[in-house]
Amino acid sequence: MIDIYTHILPQPFSEALGKVSPKLGNIAARLRGVRPLHDLEARFRAMDAVPGYAQVISLPNPPLEDIVSAVQAADLARIANDAMAELCARHPDRFPAFVATLSMLDPEEAVREAERAITTLGARGVQVFTNVAGRPLDRPEYAPLFAAMAGHDLPVWLHPARTADMADYASEAKSRFEMWWCFGWPYETSVAMARLVFSGLFDRHPALKIITHHGGGMIPTFDGRVGPGMAVLGSRTTDEDLSGILPALRRPHLDYFRDFYADTAMFGSGTGLPASLAFFGAEHLVFSTDAPLGPIAETLKALEGLDLTPAQRHAVMQGNAERLLRL
């Protein structure tokens, strides 16, 4: 089985990050406390508990764009990609592929690094976050990256990004009780998906593959609000004319949301996971645990409860990843 979305902190990257951004607060403490992120022996022990289990690796949150300058972020991305490529070369049975890290602070550099990581290092796609230091992904300066990935026929991993600085209430300065993570990340994912759909991205690149984290955010559960609810897009807006957005799309807008892929990294969810399967279908559902930040055993147990044929189960657990990553 291939876990398509797991996270790692290679030592060369961690050392370089510590030099340029030494104070990351609670995030740094959280990452240091998860030993399998940086301790390969601990990671391999957890992996060995599941026979035939392999991981596609990528960097975890936070986005480089939020913590360092554009020049520093570009340097760190190169260090991370070199280190992950080396890990894959040293442990091909453990890590059959890695997802390239990019800095979108310099969109042209992001395209160059994606090209280098894919063609020189063997990356099987790239990771971007749901916003770039607060800027949406449908801005024109980011369009060349999506075009490049469509040209490579390799996926984009879409990771949510939101912090406590994005308050839940206008009367408060920060989000409390980690609601920015629990509910904020699925919201971030859903909004990013919608902005990409309404921008016409999939009309421009019909074969583009985007893997959404955590089951596709809120979309499977709120498909009624997204579909019929948004069919009157613009009728609730008084300060902007949105009447031309939906007519400009070549297909019904809800269809585009099913073009995304969703992973199973839902912390063992017994109700959300079936919703993701029902919305995206087995052909667009990919096995992921979010390890070591998410639980492997609980995710596998939740997957056992899905109503899948043997062929569908193989597709979800391995076949879809092999096809997407062209392994």
N, C-alpha and C positions, 0 to 999 in steps of 0.2 A: 504493500500500500504506500501511496505517496502523499505525505502531508504537505500541501501546496503553499501553506502560509505559516511559517514559523520564524522566530526571531533569534538573532545572535549578536553578540558584541565581540568581534575579533580583537585580540590583544593590541595589534598595531593601531587599530582605529581608536580603541579606548585610551591608549596612551596619548595619541595625537589630540583627541578631544579634550583630555584633561589639561593639556598645555594651553589651549586657546579658549576654553570655556570651563574654568575650574569650579565654578559655583553654579550647579544646576538644582540646588535645593533638594526638595523631597523626591523629585524624579530620579536624581542621581542615587540617592539612598535606596529607593525602590529597586532600581536596576542592579545595584551592587548586592542587594539582598536576595536576588534570584540567581543562585549559583550557576545553574545550567546555561545561563546567558553567556557566561564568560569562562566557565570551567568545563572543558570537554569531557573529562572523566565523569563528572556528575551528569552531564547531558547524555552520554552514551549509556550509563546505567539506566536512566529513565527510558531510553529508546529500546534497550534490550528486553524490557518487560513486554514488548509487543513484537512478536515474530514477524519478519518480513517488512519492517517499518523503516521508511526513509523520509528525509525532510528536505524541502526546498527552503533555503535560508534567505533572510533579509534582515536589515537593521530594524530595530524597534523605534517607537516613539521616544523622544520628541523629534519633530522635523528639524533638519539642519537650518532651514530658513528662519526658524524662530530663535536660534540661540547663538549664531555667529554671523559674521559679515559674509558678503557674497564671495569674496576671494577665499576666505577661510573655509566656507562651505564647499566650494569647488574642490579645494585641496583635500578636505576630509572625505568627500565622495570618492575621489580617486583612491585614497588610502583604503577605504572600506571595500571598494570593489576589488582591488588587488588582493586584499586579505581574504575575502570570501572566495575568490577564484582559487587561491592557494588551498583553502580548506577543502573545496570540492575536488581538487586534484589529489590531495592527500587522502581523502576519505570518500571515494566515489560511491561506495555502497551505502554510506550514511547520508551523503549530501549529493544527490544526482544533479543538482542545479542550484544556482543562486539568482536572486533578483537584484538588479543593479540599483544602487543608490544614486540619486541625482540632487543637484541644487537648482531649484527653479528660480532663484533670485536673478540668475543670468540665464534666460531661456536659450540663447544661442549656445552657451557652454553646456547646458543640459543636453541638447541634441548631440553635441560633440562627444560628451562623455557616454551617452547612451550608445552611440556608434562604436566607440572604443571598447566599451564593456561587452557589447554583443559580438563584434567581429573579432576582437583580439583576445578577450578573456573568456568568452563563451557564456556570458549571461543569457538567461532565457526570458528576459523581459525587464521591465523597470518598475520601480515603486514611486508613486507620487502621493501626496497628501491632499485631503479634500479642500484645502485652501493653501495659498502661498503667502504666508505672513499676513493673512486676512484678505487676500485677493482671490476672487473666484477663478476656477479653472477654465471657464469659457471665455476669458479675455483673449483677444487676438494674439497676444505675444506668446501664448502657450500652444497655439494651433500647430506650429511646426513639429512639436514633439509628438503629438497624436498622429500627425501625418507620417512621421518617421516610423512610428511603431506599427502603423498599418502597413507600411512598406516592408517592414521586417517580418510581418505576419507573426508577431509575438505579443503577448499580453502586457497590459498595464495593470499593476496591482494598485488598488485605490484604498489608502489607509486613512481612517478618520483622524482629524486633528482639532482639538478644542481644549482649552485650559480653563482653570477656575476664574481667570480674568474676564471670561464671558459670562456675565451675571445672569441669573435666572429671573431676577426682578429689577425693574428700573430703579427702585429705591435702594438697591444694595450694590456694593462695589464688586462683589465676587459671588461666584456660584458656591453654594454650601453643600455639605454632605456628599461631595463628589458626584453631584447630579450632572456636572459638566461631562463626566465620563460615562456614567450609567445610562443616561438618556441623551446626553449631548452628542456622543459619538454616533449613535444610530441616526440622529437628526442630521448631523453634519454629512453623513454618507448619503442620506436621502436627498438633501438639498443639492449636493454636488451632482448626483445622478440626474436630477431634474434639470439643473442648469445646462448640463451637457446635452441632454435630449432636446430641450427647447432651443438650444443654439444651432441645432441641425447637424451635430457632429456625426451621427450615424448615417445621415444622408450623404455627407461628404465622404465618409469612410465606412461603407456598409459591412466590411469584414473586420472592423476593429474589435478587439477583444479586451474587455475591462473586467477584472476580477474584483468584486466588492467584498469587503471584510464583514464578518459577523452577520452572515445570512442575507445580505442585501439591505441592511438597515431597516427602516420602517416600511419599505415599499410592499413586501408581501402581505403584511397585516392591513395596510391602508390602501389596498389596490382600488377599492371603491371610491375613496376620496381622490386618488390619483387619476383614475379613469373618468367615470361620469362626473365626479366632483370638479375636475379641472377642465371638463369639456366646455365650460363657460368662462374660460380663462379671460380675464380682463374685466368681467362684469363687476368685480368687487374693488376695482382699482380706479381711483379718480384723478390721479396726478400723472398717469402714464398710459399711453395707448398701446395695449397689448393685443388688439384685435387681429393683427396680422400674423401672430406667432404660430398658432395651430394650422391655419390654412397654408402656411409656407412649408409645413412638413409633408412628406410624401405618403406617410402612413398614419393611421390613428395613433395618437401620442402614447397610449398605454403599451402598444406593441413594442416600442423602442426600449422600454424598461426591461422587457424580457430578453433583449439582446445582451444585457449584462450577464456576467456569471456571479454566482453567490457561493461563498464558502460556508462550511459547517461549523466554524469557530464561534459557537454560541453558548459556551460554558455548560454544556450538557442539557440545553433547553429541551423540554419534552413537548412544548406546544409551538414554540417559534420555529423549530426546525422543520416540522411537517408543513408549516405555512410557506417556508422558503422552497421546499420541494414542490408544493402544489403550484406556486407561482412561476418559478423558473424552469421546472421540469428536471428530470434526472440528467438530461444532456447538458444542462447549464449549472449543475450543482457539483462542487469540487470539495473533496475531503480536506479539512483543515482543523487543527486544534488550537492554534495560536500559541503552541508550546514555545518556551516554557512558561509563558505568561498566562496560558490557559491550560485546562486539564485534559490530558490525553484519555485517561480511563473513562471519565464521565462523558466525553464526546463520543467515544466508541460505543458506550452503552446507549446513548441517545440514538445513534445511528442504527443500532440493532432494532429499534422500535419503528423504523420507517418501513412502509409497505413498498418494497422494491423487489423486482424480479432479479434472478441471479445476474443477468446481463446488465441491468441498471445498477446493481450494487457494484459490479466490477467497474462500470463507467465512473461512478461517483468516487470510489476508493482509489482508482488508479488510471483507468482508461482516459478519462477526460483530461487529466494532467498530462499524460503522455502525448495526447493529441495537441493540446494547447501549447505545450512547451517544445513540441516536436522532438521528444526524447528518443 
